[in-house]
Amino acid sequence: MIASTALGLSPDSPLNCFVVGPIGDPYAAHGSPEQEAYEHHLGIYEQVIAPACEKYGITAVRADGIAHAGDINEQICRHVVESDLVIADVSGGNPNVMYELGLRHITGRPTIHIGEAGQLPFDIAAIRTIRYQRSRSHLAGARKEIENALEAGLRDGFEPLTPARVLRSLETADGSASSEASADTEEEDAPGLLDDFAAIEDGLAAMTTNVDTIGKTVEVIGTLTEQSSAELSDLTQANAPASARLAAVARYAQSLDAPAGEMDTAAAEFAARMVTLDSGVRAALGLVEMTPPDERGEDVAEFLQQLVSLNESAQEALVEVGSFGASAGGLVRVSRHLRKPVKQISGAVKRVTGAVTSMGEWADKARALAESGAE
């Protein structure tokens, strides 16, 4: 067995690994998405993760395998923070998984990412992730990659991920964890504060694109609505039969399919990115606050302004989308043809509304930090 001294433990200390990932519902109806998710991720645990850990005498456990009684949320947090190792299945960017992963990253303790190909969250793409596909050969390959990662990490040590590196660099900067030796060996090209949050900036840029898309679809839907209203008004004045008016509504509904679907997709992406970025952005803002204003540099100022500008754009989009959401119920009563696009528009409203709330908190903090830096 490979010695575990790389983790700061004695060679004979047993290691434990907490497996973070979607759980699903074992009691859900057969064939339901929740039941299928349970079977899939249980299979990944049993066929890939647990055998790889067992090879090195590491005890792996999932959240649903915690034997002790007590508050499950507290137990999960303790396992996330205190376990010797964490292996996280980030497939699909599950909100609970991303939250737990954010907690783990801050600790700087060993963490291995795995994820199903094509289902990896955009906003952590910069972190190396072992990818798998749902076939026996690919799962065997993923297990081998985890074994290799464990062997190298236990032998040579695990490299801290971005948040831990940033925290350590700040500690060194304020002298709380510095030494002359470490100062002499510090690389001249060591990443700065915003270098380490490049993935966050990319995510924010993608969210800006989502907001722009939502705004454009609102304009298109507004134009189509005006045209349809004018047509229906003309038909009413001409005493056209109900069948003619119904045909006009059906054409209107069909014209809404594409922009409503595009709006719903953009809103879903926007909300998903908010979930994966929220903890990272809040951590970044906390780190900026810890850095003296005269040491932040232009990159930090641009980052803060990016948060403020994105929030302003999102608030404008929310007002425009919300106007459709307020009248959506009435449109459904007009004709069944309008149910699908109205459902998509209503879904977009809900997603954007929830996400923009957190974004407003980002912007408030960013403004305060920008003002403190300007004093």
Order of alpha helices (4+ residues) and beta strands (2+ residues): beta-alpha-alpha-beta-alpha-beta-alpha-beta-beta-alpha-alpha-alpha-alpha-alpha-alpha-alpha
